[in-house]
């Protein structure tokens, strides 16, 4: 069921909260402004801080279709906008030749019509959708290269794409665009200027506790607080890759599957693979380090 756009910052926060996404005031504000002004929203931050989940939450809350363009090195316009169905075109050519007397110029015109077009995410986002304009997620833009960024300028400036054989296709209603970047490289200013910008940081303890309560409500409060306090301490360590919120949630689910009531150094060592994804980081936190971090986490909780 399609929902109307939020009329205030508080309404935007409530919209996200309804999908289990706990946002802070700054994030709720920029989401509201993006929806209100029809401007793309550029979200940058470490992997696992919840950037992609914002797009998913918005699409679900508004009852809009989510169209995701997953970026990767070498992504080009054909892969992002549209391809021609060469197999179907060849069948059409052979059928016309078998019938005899095919006019080559007429056949060439008939081959490049929408019937033979395979639509990719950017073109899909420009099409009318039941329930209103879709949410277009351009995920991990930093994985692409500068030529693809330049190509995106047309799409994000005028909400249109050009297919040489068909011409320019403009969106009757602009999609709700969210771009994400893990900042493995800098995205060009020309693209950023077309967007509202927000840095999605790791949450503080109260917010991460609320996130865990929303995403893993079956976890007991004592265990949830210990989990969050330990992860918060872990992020202060000199690690190759600090755990994000996604890893906090995964770890909590793993601990619940093991019927854990409270943390212990041994249990932490056995389940570190849910939190840390590099062997050097895991080895660094084994044994006495796990005990030290757990003791510090419990001291952080002591006043409460």
Helices and strands as residue ranges (DSSP letters): H 9-17, H 25-37, E 40-44, H 51-62, E 66-70, H 77-80, E 82-84, H 86-99, H 104-111, G 114-116, E 117-119, H 121-126, E 135-139, G 141-143, H 146-158, E 160-163, E 167-170, E 176-181, H 189-192, E 195-199, H 205-215, H 221-234, H 245-257, H 265-271, G 272-274, H 279-284, H 288-302
